[in-house]
Amino acid sequence: MRIVIFSLLFLISAPLWAQKGAISGLVTNSGENNPLEYTSVAVYQSQDTTLVAGTLTDENGLFKFEDIKPGSYFLRIQYLGYQRKQTDNFTLKNQQRIELGGITLYPATQNIDEVNITANRISVMNKLDKQTYDAGQFGAAKGGSAIDVLKNMPSVAVNGMGEITMRGSSGFLVLINGKPVLTDPQTALSRLPANSIGNVELITSPSAKYDPDGKSGIINITTKEGTANETGFLVNASYGLPGTTDFGNSRDAKRFGADASYHFQKDKWNVSLSGNYTRNDLAGYREGDVYTQNTTENTLTRFPSEGERSFERYNYAVRASVDFQANKQNAFSVGLFTGKRYQERDANIFYHNTTWTLDTNEKINESPYYNANKQIKQGTFTLGDFNYTHTFNNHSTLTTAFLYEYDDLFGTTHNRNLTEPGGQMIQYVQNPYQKPIDGYRVKLDYAIDIGKGKLESGYQYRNDSQDGKFDYSVSPLASDPLNADQFRGTALSKNQTHSLYGQYSGSSERLEYIVGLRFEDSRRTVELSFDPQKHVLELSNLFPSANILYALQPELKLKAGFSRRIQRSTNNQLNPIPEREHSETLEVGDPDLRPELINLAEIGLTKQFKEGSSLFVTAYFQASKDPVQRVNSVYADSILNRVYTNVDNARTTGIELGANLHPAKWWNLYFGGNFYHQTYEGDLRLLNEPVIKIDHSGSAYSLNANSTFKLTSSWNLEANVNYLSSRPTAQGEDSRYLIPNLSLRKTFFDNQLTATVQWQNIDLGMNESNRQRITTWGDDFRTTTNYIYETDFVMVNLSYKLNWKNGRNRLPSSEFGEKEF
């Protein structure tokens, strides 16, 4: 069977029909001789200057026209800020392939001492399988992390807990410079400085060459790099002024950081170094209200609560890569990464527990107490990767890649129940753990031009394991209503995946397409110290994909896509050893969770206007089987279980749109929106409880807007807002979430030095921003918690660059460990 599938993968291609002719070339700028991405290239008939075809250069400055009839032609090449260039006439014969070589564009400036020419940069591009956004247009993100950039994307939203969703789902794959980062997005992206990001690519209908992980698609982040054949530096520093919101927290929130990058490129060598340190605390408060009912005992228990919920957070990392182009046929690269992440959460909460009779509503017990909760999570991450590419005489390429990673993850949760702050100890519970993880990945990819397109195929093997050790202690023992033994033990998780893929991509005068198929064979094993039976899951799946882009007009394009995806369970979700996360909650996983399988389909229109403006609208549909949800159940009268479990089915139908407009030379306006309807239905299984039937649905939307006003040649004012509406969950509802920001930016020394002042989380005492209520309910409980975080604080950022540009800087990042942080 596998031989048959392997053969099918490598036979995927479009019919190889007779060629009429092809034209290709490379566009670069003068001086630095760098490739120019997104340059407009058009083919005209020499006889009557009729437009024949148009395209944009790719990230390497390359362009290609296929299926051109024999005749006499010339090209016109245009890029904003550069002089338009027209080639000499040339003759194309039947089945001839003309390579025009390098075409150089020169800046559109004359009498530079007297004339200052400005143009709007193209900051949003829509391609066959992705949307590309220039991160530089989001000035309010400067000094923050990659999350602060991402939350401006039309498909992306960030809620009050810092969780990132794409098209309403938290399941998506993160790539950094095309390299997979198989981690929890919130954890991975919080360590990447926003200042180092060049572009963000949203791949909502991924092709078969990508890993199928992520139910909503892929986010690829490309970092900045220096200019060619020069030494480049980029240095950023940020500092947060004291906040204006006082929650009476035990310590003040601190916010400061710095990052620096060095890039050297000359002849055959390309060297990149990067390091950062970020301290990003968060002050906050929470208000909660819970009730549980016990029909057997005829009681109803209420435990409202309020108090501090704040975070101390810091991380630092060092990255390095060396690329060596030995000759035209052989290229090598090596990458190294090491870093640490630390998070300490204080949840110092006052509880007021009361018990009442169900039938007569008579109070039978009252027990107020103070819970001092401290959760510490930390980890060190270390990895290295090696890549080798060989180019054959027929221009086909063979690439091999190897990555190894080891991460030391550990932490503990402290729960101190007191009569009052500083009062008598009622109970002290600790949950220490260690869960180191190591893994490696081996890849082999081959690409060759066939007919009018390219055939790509490859193999990948991925292996990772995590050996978790979990402990539990309580004093005094008599005060604990739980069985302490269930909180102790070991959990060893192993994951192995073999993958094969093949895909064919091509284009004609108006049509671009990619069609592919991926096959995966995987084995997951969970071994528990208290269970002699291994929990084994073996799966073999096919993941087809197809994307087309058709030009109705040169600037109006129709696109459609389909792909099958998988959302795998993390080791944390598979771990059945409970964690006493709060006084009122236990978090429990399930070693028999099934991965979620998803079918994605979309269709949309993109329109490009003059002066770099653009508009797109896309309708999409997601159908999921076995989505994983975290839901609640009653463990004891004053304790809730938070359980990871599968729901039978889920559906999401939505429409997203985005506009990047330039109403005036001094005004840039960006807008993005996502509107969707979600449904969860089927059986819900909670530990050993009876199966629950659910049919829960609702609509939601997110809006992101960014407006930049060019006050002078060196002063910019930027306002942006991120809004996420209330939305359904499998067992309840999350409230709306609002974040407005304002920033003022000044550049010095020919844009080499930039100073930015940011007013973040604007609220002005209205109690509307940076707060979110999460509510869940069942037959025997209801819980609602309002999380309130600080508003109206100021950040100051300084950035200095020398010989730096937006581009791809191949710096590695954690692939396995951070999803388990």
C-alpha positions in Angstrom: 0.0 0.0 0.0 2.8 2.5 0.9 4.6 1.7 -2.4 1.4 2.6 -4.3 0.9 5.8 -2.3 4.6 6.8 -2.8 4.2 6.3 -6.6 1.0 8.4 -6.7 2.8 11.2 -4.9 5.5 11.5 -7.4 3.2 11.2 -10.4 1.1 14.2 -9.3 1.4 16.7 -12.2 -0.7 18.5 -14.8 -0.6 17.3 -18.4 2.5 18.3 -20.2 1.1 20.1 -23.3 3.1 21.7 -26.1 4.7 24.9 -25.1 4.3 28.2 -27.0 7.2 30.0 -25.4 8.5 31.4 -22.2 10.2 34.6 -20.9 12.0 34.9 -17.6 14.5 37.2 -15.8 15.7 38.9 -12.6 15.0 42.4 -11.4 17.5 44.1 -9.1 18.2 47.6 -7.8 21.3 49.7 -8.7 24.2 50.1 -6.3 23.5 47.3 -3.8 22.3 44.9 -6.6 19.6 43.4 -4.4 16.7 41.6 -5.8 13.4 43.6 -5.9 10.4 41.7 -4.6 6.9 42.5 -5.8 8.1 44.4 -8.9 5.5 44.8 -11.6 6.6 43.2 -15.0 4.4 43.4 -18.1 4.7 41.9 -21.6 3.6 44.1 -24.6 3.3 43.3 -28.3 5.9 45.4 -30.2 3.5 46.1 -33.1 0.6 47.8 -31.3 1.8 47.9 -27.6 -1.1 45.6 -26.6 -0.8 44.2 -23.1 -0.2 40.5 -23.3 0.5 39.4 -19.7 1.6 40.8 -16.3 3.1 39.5 -13.1 5.0 40.4 -10.0 8.5 39.3 -9.1 8.9 36.7 -6.2 11.0 37.1 -3.0 14.2 36.5 -5.1 13.3 39.1 -7.7 12.6 36.5 -10.3 9.7 36.6 -12.8 8.5 34.1 -15.5 5.9 34.2 -18.3 4.7 30.9 -19.7 2.5 30.0 -22.7 3.4 33.2 -24.8 2.6 33.0 -28.5 5.4 33.5 -31.0 5.9 37.1 -31.9 7.8 40.4 -31.2 7.5 41.8 -27.7 9.0 44.2 -25.1 8.8 44.4 -21.3 7.9 47.2 -19.0 9.2 47.0 -15.4 7.9 49.3 -12.7 8.6 49.6 -8.9 7.5 52.4 -6.7 10.3 54.8 -6.0 12.3 53.7 -9.1 12.4 54.8 -12.7 10.2 52.7 -15.1 12.3 50.6 -17.5 11.4 49.3 -21.0 13.4 46.7 -22.7 14.3 46.6 -26.4 12.1 44.6 -28.7 12.8 40.9 -29.0 11.4 38.0 -31.0 10.0 34.9 -29.4 9.9 31.7 -31.5 7.7 28.6 -31.0 8.7 26.6 -27.9 11.6 29.0 -27.3 12.5 29.9 -23.7 14.2 33.4 -23.5 16.2 34.2 -20.3 16.7 38.0 -20.1 19.1 37.8 -17.2 19.4 40.7 -14.7 17.4 43.9 -15.3 18.5 46.8 -13.1 16.2 49.6 -11.9 17.5 53.0 -10.8 16.0 55.3 -8.1 13.4 57.8 -9.4 15.3 60.8 -8.1 16.8 63.8 -10.0 18.4 66.9 -8.6 18.3 65.3 -5.2 19.4 68.6 -3.5 16.2 70.3 -4.7 13.6 67.6 -5.1 12.3 65.1 -2.5 10.3 62.3 -4.2 8.2 60.0 -2.0 6.0 57.0 -2.8 3.8 54.6 -0.9 5.3 51.2 -0.2 3.4 48.1 -1.1 2.6 46.8 2.4 0.1 44.0 1.6 0.4 41.4 -1.2 -2.0 38.6 -2.1 -0.5 35.6 -3.8 -1.7 32.2 -4.9 -1.5 30.5 -1.5 -0.8 33.4 1.0 -1.2 37.0 2.0 2.0 38.9 2.8 2.1 41.9 5.2 4.9 44.4 5.8 5.4 44.4 9.6 6.9 47.9 9.4 3.4 49.4 8.9 2.4 48.5 12.5 4.4 51.1 14.4 2.4 50.4 17.6 4.1 47.0 17.8 7.6 48.4 18.1 9.3 47.3 21.3 6.8 44.4 21.7 6.8 40.9 20.5 5.7 39.1 17.4 2.2 38.8 19.0 1.9 42.6 18.8 2.4 42.4 15.1 0.2 39.4 14.5 -2.9 40.8 16.2 -3.2 43.3 13.4 -3.7 40.7 10.7 -7.3 40.4 9.4 -7.5 36.6 10.2 -5.9 36.9 13.6 -7.2 37.8 17.0 -5.7 37.9 20.5 -7.9 37.5 23.6 -7.5 38.7 27.2 -5.5 35.5 28.2 -3.0 36.2 25.4 -4.3 33.3 23.3 -3.9 33.7 19.6 -6.6 32.6 17.2 -6.6 32.4 13.4 -10.0 32.3 11.7 -11.5 31.7 15.2 -9.3 28.8 16.0 -6.2 28.5 18.2 -4.8 25.7 16.0 -2.3 26.9 13.4 1.3 26.1 12.5 4.1 28.7 13.0 7.1 29.0 10.7 10.0 31.4 11.2 11.8 32.0 7.9 10.1 28.9 6.5 11.3 26.7 9.3 8.6 24.9 11.4 8.2 25.9 15.0 5.9 23.2 16.4 5.1 25.0 19.6 2.3 26.7 21.3 2.0 30.0 19.3 1.6 32.2 22.3 4.8 30.8 23.9 6.9 30.8 20.7 5.9 34.2 19.4 6.2 36.0 22.7 10.0 35.6 22.6 10.5 37.0 19.1 11.0 40.8 19.1 8.7 42.8 16.9 11.6 45.0 15.8 13.3 42.0 14.1 10.3 41.1 11.9 10.3 42.0 8.2 7.1 40.4 6.8 4.2 38.2 8.0 2.7 35.6 5.6 -0.7 34.1 6.3 -1.0 30.8 4.4 -4.7 29.9 4.8 -4.7 27.0 2.3 -1.3 25.4 2.6 0.1 23.1 -0.1 1.3 19.5 0.4 5.0 20.5 0.9 4.1 22.0 4.3 3.5 20.0 7.4 -0.2 19.4 7.7 -0.3 20.6 11.4 -2.6 23.5 12.3 -6.3 23.5 11.6 -6.5 27.1 10.4 -3.3 27.1 8.3 0.1 28.6 8.7 1.7 31.8 9.8 5.2 32.3 8.4 7.3 35.2 9.9 10.4 36.4 8.0 13.0 38.4 9.9 15.0 41.4 8.7 18.5 41.1 7.3 21.4 43.3 6.3 22.2 44.4 2.8 24.2 42.3 0.4 28.0 42.4 0.5 28.1 44.6 3.6 28.1 44.5 7.4 24.8 45.5 8.9 23.6 46.3 12.5 20.2 46.6 14.0 19.8 47.7 17.7 16.5 48.3 19.6 15.8 49.3 23.2 12.5 49.8 25.0 11.4 51.0 28.4 8.0 51.2 30.0 7.0 54.1 32.2 5.1 53.3 35.4 1.5 52.3 34.8 -1.5 54.4 35.8 -3.7 51.5 36.9 -3.4 50.4 40.6 -4.7 47.0 41.5 -2.9 46.9 44.8 -0.6 44.1 43.5 2.2 42.9 45.6 4.8 44.3 43.2 5.0 46.8 40.3 5.0 45.6 36.7 8.3 46.2 34.9 8.7 46.5 31.2 12.0 46.9 29.4 14.1 45.1 26.9 16.8 45.3 24.2 17.7 43.3 21.1 20.6 43.5 18.6 21.3 41.8 15.3 24.5 41.6 13.2 24.6 40.5 9.6 27.7 40.0 7.4 27.5 39.0 3.8 30.4 38.9 1.3 31.0 36.6 -1.6 30.3 33.1 -0.5 29.6 33.8 3.2 26.5 35.0 4.9 26.7 35.3 8.8 23.8 36.4 11.1 23.9 36.9 14.9 21.0 38.0 17.1 20.3 38.3 20.8 17.5 39.7 22.9 16.4 40.2 26.5 12.8 41.2 27.3 11.1 41.9 30.6 7.3 42.2 30.1 5.3 42.0 33.4 1.6 42.4 33.6 -0.4 43.8 36.5 -4.0 42.6 36.9 -7.0 41.6 38.9 -9.8 39.0 38.7 -13.3 38.7 39.9 -15.0 35.3 39.9 -18.3 33.6 40.8 -18.9 29.9 40.9 -21.7 27.6 42.1 -22.0 23.8 42.1 -25.0 21.7 43.1 -25.1 18.3 44.6 -28.5 16.8 44.3 -27.5 13.7 46.3 -26.6 15.8 49.3 -29.3 18.4 48.6 -26.7 21.2 48.6 -25.6 24.2 46.6 -22.2 25.6 47.1 -21.1 29.1 46.1 -17.5 30.4 46.1 -17.3 33.9 44.7 -13.7 35.3 44.6 -11.7 38.4 43.9 -8.0 39.4 44.1 -4.7 39.9 42.3 -3.7 38.1 39.1 -0.4 39.4 37.9 2.6 38.1 35.9 6.4 38.5 36.1 7.8 37.4 32.7 11.2 37.6 31.1 13.1 35.8 28.4 16.4 36.0 26.6 17.9 34.2 23.7 20.9 34.1 21.3 20.6 32.9 17.7 23.3 32.4 15.0 23.5 31.1 11.5 26.2 30.7 8.9 25.5 30.2 5.2 28.2 29.1 2.8 27.8 29.0 -1.0 30.7 26.8 -2.0 29.9 27.1 -5.7 26.9 27.3 -8.0 26.0 23.7 -7.2 26.5 23.4 -3.5 25.3 25.5 -0.5 25.5 24.8 3.2 24.0 26.4 6.3 24.3 25.9 10.1 22.1 27.4 12.8 22.3 27.5 16.6 19.9 28.7 19.2 19.8 28.9 23.0 17.5 30.7 25.3 15.5 30.8 28.5 11.9 31.7 29.3 10.5 32.4 32.8 7.0 33.1 33.9 5.8 33.6 37.5 2.0 34.1 38.0 0.6 35.4 41.3 -3.1 34.8 41.9 -3.7 36.0 45.5 -7.5 35.5 45.8 -10.1 36.1 48.6 -12.7 33.3 48.6 -16.1 33.4 50.4 -17.4 29.8 50.4 -21.0 29.2 51.4 -23.2 26.1 51.3 -27.0 26.2 51.1 -29.8 23.6 50.9 -31.2 23.1 47.4 -34.8 22.8 48.5 -35.2 25.5 51.2 -32.2 27.8 50.3 -31.0 27.7 53.9 -27.4 28.6 54.7 -25.7 25.6 56.4 -22.0 26.6 56.2 -19.7 29.6 55.6 -15.9 29.4 55.2 -14.1 32.5 53.9 -10.3 32.1 53.3 -7.4 33.6 51.4 -5.6 31.6 48.7 -2.0 32.8 47.9 -1.3 31.0 44.6 2.1 31.2 42.8 2.7 29.3 39.6 6.3 29.2 38.3 7.1 27.9 34.8 10.6 28.1 33.2 12.6 26.4 30.6 15.9 26.5 28.7 15.9 25.7 25.0 18.9 24.6 22.9 18.9 23.4 19.3 21.1 23.2 16.2 20.2 22.6 12.6 22.2 21.8 9.4 21.0 22.2 5.7 22.7 21.3 2.4 21.4 22.1 -1.1 22.8 20.7 -4.3 21.8 22.1 -7.7 22.1 19.8 -10.7 23.0 20.7 -14.2 19.3 20.7 -15.2 18.6 23.3 -12.5 16.8 20.7 -10.3 17.7 20.9 -6.5 18.1 18.3 -3.7 17.9 19.7 -0.2 18.7 17.8 3.0 18.0 19.2 6.5 18.6 18.0 10.0 17.6 19.5 13.3 18.1 18.4 17.0 16.6 20.1 20.0 16.8 19.5 23.8 14.7 21.6 26.2 14.8 21.5 30.0 11.3 22.4 31.3 10.4 22.5 34.9 8.3 24.4 37.5 6.0 24.3 40.4 2.6 25.5 41.7 2.3 26.7 45.3 -1.2 27.0 46.9 -1.3 28.5 50.4 -4.7 28.7 52.0 -4.7 31.1 54.9 -7.4 32.6 57.2 -6.3 36.0 55.8 -3.2 37.6 54.3 -0.4 36.9 56.7 -2.8 34.8 58.9 -2.9 31.2 60.0 -2.1 28.5 57.5 -5.1 26.3 56.7 -3.4 24.2 54.0 -0.2 24.3 51.8 -0.1 22.4 48.5 2.8 22.1 46.1 2.9 20.6 42.5 6.5 20.5 41.4 7.4 18.9 38.0 10.1 18.2 35.5 9.4 17.4 31.9 12.5 17.7 29.7 11.9 17.1 26.0 14.2 16.2 23.1 13.5 15.6 19.4 15.0 15.7 16.0 13.8 16.0 12.4 15.3 14.8 9.1 14.1 16.1 5.7 14.9 15.4 2.1 13.3 17.5 -0.7 13.7 17.4 -4.5 12.5 20.0 -7.0 12.6 19.9 -10.8 11.1 22.0 -13.6 8.8 19.9 -15.8 6.8 21.3 -18.6 5.4 24.7 -17.7 5.8 24.2 -14.0 7.7 22.6 -11.1 7.4 19.2 -9.5 8.4 19.0 -5.8 8.6 15.9 -3.7 10.2 14.9 -0.4 10.4 12.8 2.7 10.5 13.8 6.4 10.9 11.8 9.7 10.1 13.5 13.0 10.8 12.1 16.4 10.3 13.7 19.9 9.8 12.4 23.4 9.1 13.9 26.8 9.8 12.3 30.1 7.6 14.0 32.7 8.0 13.5 36.5 5.2 15.0 38.7 5.1 15.3 42.5 2.6 16.5 45.0 2.8 17.4 48.7 0.2 18.7 51.1 0.2 19.8 54.8 -1.5 19.1 57.0 -2.6 15.8 55.4 -5.9 15.8 57.2 -7.0 19.0 55.5 -6.8 17.6 52.0 -10.1 16.1 50.6 -8.1 14.7 47.6 -6.2 11.5 47.2 -2.6 12.7 47.1 -1.3 9.6 45.2 -3.2 10.5 42.0 -1.1 13.7 41.7 2.2 11.8 41.6 3.8 9.7 38.9 5.6 9.8 35.6 4.3 10.2 32.0 6.5 9.4 29.0 5.2 10.6 25.7 6.8 9.5 22.4 5.8 10.7 18.9 7.1 9.4 15.6 6.0 10.6 12.1 7.0 9.5 8.6 5.9 11.8 5.8 6.0 11.7 2.0 4.7 14.4 -0.4 4.5 15.4 -4.0 3.1 18.5 -5.6 3.1 20.2 -9.0 2.8 24.0 -9.6 2.6 25.9 -12.8 1.2 29.0 -14.5 0.0 30.3 -17.8 -0.9 33.7 -19.1 -3.8 34.1 -16.5 -3.7 31.0 -14.4 -1.5 29.8 -11.5 -2.1 26.5 -9.7 -0.7 24.1 -7.2 -1.9 20.5 -6.7 -0.4 18.0 -4.2 -0.8 15.1 -1.9 0.9 14.2 1.4 1.0 10.9 3.1 1.7 10.5 6.9 2.3 7.4 9.0 2.5 8.2 12.7 2.7 6.4 16.1 2.0 8.0 19.5 2.8 6.3 22.8 2.0 7.4 26.3 3.5 5.3 29.2 2.3 6.0 32.7 3.9 4.8 36.0 0.5 3.9 37.5 -0.9 2.1 34.4 0.7 -1.1 33.1 -1.1 -0.7 29.8 0.6 1.6 27.2 -1.7 4.1 25.4 -0.8 3.7 21.7 -2.3 5.5 18.7 -1.3 4.6 15.2 -2.6 6.6 12.2 -2.1 6.7 8.5 -3.6 9.7 6.6 -3.7 11.3 3.2 -3.6 15.1 3.0 -4.6 16.4 -0.4 -4.3 20.1 -1.4 -5.2 22.3 -4.4 -4.9 26.0 -5.0 -5.7 28.1 -8.1 -5.4 31.8 -9.0 -7.1 33.2 -12.1 -6.6 36.7 -13.4 -10.0 38.1 -14.5 -8.1 41.3 -15.2 -4.4 42.2 -14.6 -5.3 43.7 -11.2 -8.4 41.6 -10.3 -7.8 38.0 -9.4 -10.0 35.1 -8.3 -8.5 32.4 -6.0 -9.7 29.2 -4.5 -8.1 26.5 -2.3 -8.7 23.3 -0.5 -6.5 21.4 2.0 -6.8 18.7 4.6 -5.1 19.4 8.0 -4.5 17.8 11.4 -4.3 19.3 14.9 -2.2 17.0 17.1 -2.6 16.9 20.9 0.3 18.3 22.9 1.9 16.2 25.6 0.3 18.5 28.2 -3.1 17.6 26.9 -2.3 13.9 27.0 -1.1 13.9 30.6 -3.7 12.5 33.0 -1.8 13.4 36.2 -3.9 16.3 37.6 -2.3 19.6 38.4 -3.8 21.7 41.3 -3.6 24.9 39.2 -5.8 26.9 41.7 -7.5 26.2 44.9 -10.7 25.8 43.0 -9.4 23.9 39.9 -7.7 20.7 38.8 -6.3 20.4 35.2 -6.4 16.9 33.7 -5.4 15.5 30.3 -6.4 12.3 28.5 -3.8 9.9 27.1 -6.3 8.6 24.6 -7.2 11.9 23.0 -7.7 11.7 19.2 -6.1 14.3 16.9 -8.5 16.6 15.1 -8.8 16.2 11.3 -9.9 19.2 9.4 -11.1 20.0 5.8 -10.5 23.6 4.7 -12.0 25.3 1.7 -11.9 28.9 0.6 -12.7 31.2 -2.4 -11.9 34.8 -2.7 -11.2 37.9 -4.8 -8.2 40.3 -4.7 -8.0 43.7 -6.2 -4.8 45.8 -6.7 -5.2 49.6 -7.1 -2.8 52.3 -8.1 -0.4 53.7 -5.5 -0.1 50.4 -3.8 -3.6 50.1 -2.4 -5.3 46.7 -2.3 -8.5 45.0 -1.3 -9.4 41.3 -0.8 -12.4 39.3 0.4 -12.4 35.6 1.1 -15.2 33.1 2.1 -14.0 30.0 3.9 -15.4 26.8 5.5 -13.8 24.4 8.0 -15.2 21.0 9.0 -13.5 19.3 11.9 -13.8 15.8 13.4 -12.8 15.2 17.0 -11.8 18.8 18.0 -10.0 19.0 21.4 -11.6 21.3 23.9 -10.9 22.2 27.6 -14.1 21.9 29.5 -15.2 21.9 33.1 -16.9 19.3 35.4 -17.5 19.1 39.1 -14.8 17.2 41.1 -16.0 18.2 44.6 -18.4 20.8 46.0 -15.7 23.6 45.8 -13.4 22.1 43.2 -13.8 22.0 39.4 -12.1 19.7 36.9 -10.6 21.3 33.8 -10.5 18.4 31.3 -9.1 18.1 27.8 -11.5 16.0 25.7 -12.8 15.4 22.2 -16.1 16.7 20.8 -17.5 14.8 17.9 -17.7 17.6 15.3 -17.2 21.3 14.8 -17.9 23.6 11.8 -16.8 27.1 11.1 -18.2 29.2 8.2 -16.8 32.7 7.7 -15.8 35.6 5.6 -12.7 37.7 6.0 -11.7 41.0 4.3 -8.8 43.3 4.3 -8.0 46.7 2.8 -4.8 48.6 2.5 -5.6 52.2 1.3 -3.7 55.4 0.7 -6.4 58.1 0.7 -3.7 60.8 0.5 0.1 60.9 0.3 0.2 61.7 4.0 -2.4 59.1 5.1 -2.2 55.2 5.1 -5.2 53.3 6.2 -5.3 49.5 6.9 -8.4 47.6 7.9 -9.0 43.8 8.4 -12.0 41.9 9.6 -13.1 38.3 10.2 -16.8 37.3 10.6 -17.6 33.7 11.3 -20.2 31.2 12.7 -19.1 28.2 14.8 -20.9 25.1 15.8 -20.0 22.3 18.2 -22.1 19.2 18.2 -22.1 15.5 19.2 -20.9 13.6 22.3 -18.8 15.2 25.0 -16.9 12.7 27.2 -15.7 13.9 30.7 -13.5 11.3 32.5 -15.7 8.6 33.9 -18.9 10.7 33.8 -21.9 9.8 31.5 -21.7 11.1 27.9 -23.1 14.6 27.4 -24.9 15.5 24.2 -24.1 19.1 23.0 -25.3 21.3 20.2 -23.8 24.7 20.8 -23.3 27.4 18.1 -22.9 31.1 17.8 -21.4 33.9 15.7 -18.4 36.1 16.3 -16.2 38.7 14.6 -12.8 40.4 15.0 -11.8 43.9 13.7 -8.3 45.3 13.3 -7.6 48.8 12.1 -4.4 50.8 11.7 -4.2 54.4 10.5 -0.9 56.2 9.9 -0.6 60.0 9.4 2.6 61.4 7.9 2.9 64.7 9.7 6.2 65.7 8.2 9.0 63.8 6.4 10.3 62.6 9.8 7.2 62.6 12.0 4.4 59.9 12.0 1.3 59.5 14.1 -0.3 56.1 14.2 -3.5 54.9 15.8 -4.7 51.3 15.9 -7.5 49.3 17.5 -8.0 45.5 17.9 -11.5 44.3 18.8 -12.7 40.7 19.3 -16.4 40.2 19.9 -18.1 37.8 22.3 -17.9 34.2 20.9 -19.1 30.7 21.7 -17.1 27.9 23.2 -18.0 24.2 23.5 -19.4 24.8 27.0 -20.0 28.5 27.3 -19.1 32.0 26.0 -16.1 34.4 26.1 -16.9 38.1 26.3 -15.7 40.8 23.9 -12.1 42.2 24.1 -10.8 45.6 23.2 -7.3 47.1 22.8 -6.7 50.7 21.4 -3.2 52.1 21.0 -1.6 55.4 19.9 2.0 56.0 18.9 4.2 58.9 17.8 7.4 58.2 15.8 10.3 60.4 14.8 13.2 59.5 12.6 16.7 61.0 12.6 19.9 60.8 10.5 18.3 59.7 7.2 16.0 57.1 8.9 18.9 55.3 10.7 17.6 56.3 14.2 13.9 56.0 15.1 12.3 57.1 18.4 8.8 56.0 19.2 6.5 56.9 22.1 3.5 54.5 22.6 0.3 55.0 24.6 -0.9 51.4 25.0 -4.2 49.9 26.1 -6.0 53.2 26.1 -9.0 53.3 28.4 -9.3 56.8 30.0 -11.2 55.4 33.0 -14.0 53.9 31.0 -13.4 50.4 32.2 -13.7 49.0 28.6 -10.2 48.0 27.5 -8.0 45.0 28.3 -10.6 43.0 30.2 -12.4 39.8 29.4 -15.1 37.6 31.0 -15.0 33.8 30.5 -18.2 31.9 31.4 -18.9 28.1 31.3 -21.9 26.1 32.5 -23.2 22.6 32.8 -26.1 20.8 34.4 -24.6 21.0 37.9 -22.4 24.1 37.8 -21.8 27.6 36.5 -18.6 29.6 36.6 -17.8 33.1 35.4 -14.5 35.0 35.8 -13.7 38.5 34.7 -9.9 39.1 34.0 -8.9 42.8 34.3 -5.5 44.0 33.3 -3.7 47.3 33.4 -4.4 50.1 30.9 -3.0 53.5 29.9 0.7 53.0 30.2 3.5 54.4 28.0 6.4 52.7 26.3 9.5 54.5 24.8 11.4 52.7 22.0 14.7 53.6 20.3 15.9 51.8 17.2 19.2 52.2 15.2 20.0 50.5 12.0 22.9 50.5 9.6 22.8 48.8 6.2 19.6 46.9 7.1 16.6 46.0 5.1 13.5 43.8 5.2 14.3 40.3 4.1 14.9 36.7 5.2 17.4 36.2 8.0 17.7 32.5 8.6 17.7 32.3 12.4 16.5 29.1 14.1 13.9 28.9 16.9 12.5 26.2 19.1 10.6 23.5 17.2 9.5 21.0 19.9 9.8 22.3 23.4 7.8 25.5 23.7 4.4 24.0 23.1 4.9 22.1 26.3 6.0 25.2 28.3 
